Structures are given as C-alpha cells and as structure tokens.
Amino acid sequence: MEFAADILNTILTQFQKPTLAFLIGGMLLAAFNSKLEVPEPVYKFIVILLLLKVGLGAGISVREADFMSLAVPALGAAIAGVVIVLLGTVTLARLKGVSRVDGIATAGLFGAVSASTLAAGMAVLDGDGIAYEGFIGALYPFMDIAALVTAIVLARISVARREAAQMAVSGQGTMTMGGAGGGGKRTQISGVDGDMIKGILVDTFRSPAISALMLGLALGIFAKPDSVYQSFYEPLFRGLLSILMLIMGAEAWARISEMRKVAHAYIFYGIAGPLVHGMIGFGIGLAAHHMTGFSAGGVVLLSIMAASSSDISGPPTVRAALPEANPSAYIGASTGIGTPVAILSIPLFMALADMAIGF
C-alpha cells in the first residue's frame, strides 16, 4: 500500500506542474468550446525551435559521450520501436472490426516518437532537478525510423498478400507461399524491396521533425553552438513548451470526436498502449542501466519515448506510404488519445524509476 501511495502522490504532484497543467488546460478549453486558437505557422515555428533545442543539446553531449553508453540505449530504442509495432500487429490489427492495414499503421505511429512528449518529459525532469544523459535526443531517430519502416513493410506485405489472394479467387492467378523444389508459382510481394525501404528512409529524414532534430544534432556535434544554445534555446524552452502543450491538449480533445468513425478497439488501444509500451521502454532502460550505468532520468525518458506516439513525422510518412489506411483511425488513436495518455503517464514512470533505481 505504501508503494502505491508513493506513486499516486508523485502523479498528483506532477499534475500541478506547468507542463501537464497546460495540457489539461488546453483540453478543458476545447471541451468548453473556447474560441482560443494558436495559428498553424506559430505551432510549426514552436515545434521547430523545440526540436532544434533537443538536437543541439544531444549533439553537444554526443561529442563527449562514451561509445557504449550511447550505443546500448540507441540499440534499445530501435528494438523498442520494432517490438511495439509487432505487438500492435498481433493485437490491434487482429481485433474484430479493425482493418489489418489500419491496425498496423496505428501501431507504427505508436512505435514512433512524439517530439512534444519527449520535450515534455525533459521539462518535467529539469523542473525537478533530475539528471539524465544529454544525448537522449539522439535516440529519437533510432526508435522513430525502426518503427515506421517495420510498420510500413508489414502493411505493404499484408496489402500485397490480400491482392494476390483476390486475384487467385477471381481466377487471374495463383499464389503459393513457397514450396519444396520451387515448383509452385510465386507471387512477388510487390513494392516490398530495397527501393521502398530507401523511400521510407528518405521521406522520414525529410520530414520537418527529423530534419530539424538531425540538423541540431549535426550542429551540436560538428560545430560549437554552446553559446547560442545557452543564451537563446535553453531560456525559451519551457515557455514555448507550455504553449505547445496548450495546443496539444485542445487538438487531442478535437481528435477524440474522430474516434466515433472507427472501431472502439482503437479507444482501448489508445489508452492501454502508451502504458504497455512505456513499460517495454522501462524494461529496456533498466537493462541499459545495469549494462552501462544508464541514469534513472534516462530510463524515464526512454519509457516516455516508448509510450509516446508520433504526432509530427509519423502521420505524413504513413499517409504517403499507406494511402489505403484510414487517417481517422491512426491519427485519432495516436494524437487524440495516445499523446495525452503518454504525457499524463510521465509521473508514473518517474515514480517507478525512483523506486527501482533512485534519483
């Protein structure tokens, strides 16, 4: 009982902090039909500045990071992204009323990373004076790209198999899944090849989120932006993040209405997914802690990355690669439900890390 009370106390305390309070405030404004609106260009400008800040901070830290201290969490982040997609493929994508392609696309967004959620986690830890590895931002692309590539490849395979099966039924061709001696006629899984993977990687790196993050990372590693980082990006971080949380809260509430158009399974997945995925990240973070001394703050942020669902780089990538998928399903579940649940779960992972490792 004392353990549960400590976790509950930590959660309630964090809800009073600016990051989570602004998120809840945005949801309340939207619920009461407030006309408050932040222009889209302002939103995009804020996101770019926040990602540049995260990338610069990560790059500055990578310059002095030990290789193994960085490599183990990076590998863990990629593994987490793949595992989350595979888990969604065998759960959500197989539920009644859920299109397999829609389910895999949704799992892909939940396996990828939300820049706003990661920034929120950093702000919460900074506010409490909890240390974490400065290179955490550099883990973003590993999890993001691993999840998106896995999801799009699996969805493309599913679509190709369905089309081949329909051709076989209509008498236009036959499909065999292998066979001894190669005697059967094989139907090629069209589109699933090196060019497709290359296209996914190019689209992902060209997306605004990854582009800004990677630019900041490169500048942090190869240039010396320490002065502008300390004088400009660091002071603006919390203020800009509070506005972003206000926008995210209002948008999340608006997206919830879209969930009426799709199966109720997405609502359950949007609520349970971030918690389950966060525990996957937490387990990988604990393993990295025992292997390399990965900090408790780092474990929390890796958990938050795993719990988050992509809200910037993922949707346009999935929309371009999987036009068959229903945006109301994967965006509604991720942005409408998954993002606020992930952000509100930050205190939970902080309490667990404090219990397991100690800050």
Secondary structure, DSSP 8 states (H G I E B T S, - for coil): -HHHHHHHHHHHHHHTSHHHHHHHHHHHHHHTT------HHHHHHHHHHHHHHHHHHHHHHHTT--HHHHHHHHHHHHHHHHHHHHHHHHTGGGSTT--HHHHHHHHHHHHS--HHHHHHHHHHHHHTT----GGGGGGHHHHHHHHHHHHHHHHHHHHHHHHHHHHHHTTS---B---GGG-S-B---TT-SHHHHHHHHHHHHHSHHHHHHHHHHHHHHHS--HHHIIIIIHHHHHHHHHHHHHHHHHHHHHHHGGGGGS-THHHHHHHHHHHHHHHHHHHHHHHHHHHH---HHHHHHHHHHHH---SSSHHHHHHHH-TTS-HHHHHIIIIIIIHHHHHHTHHHHHHHHHHHT--
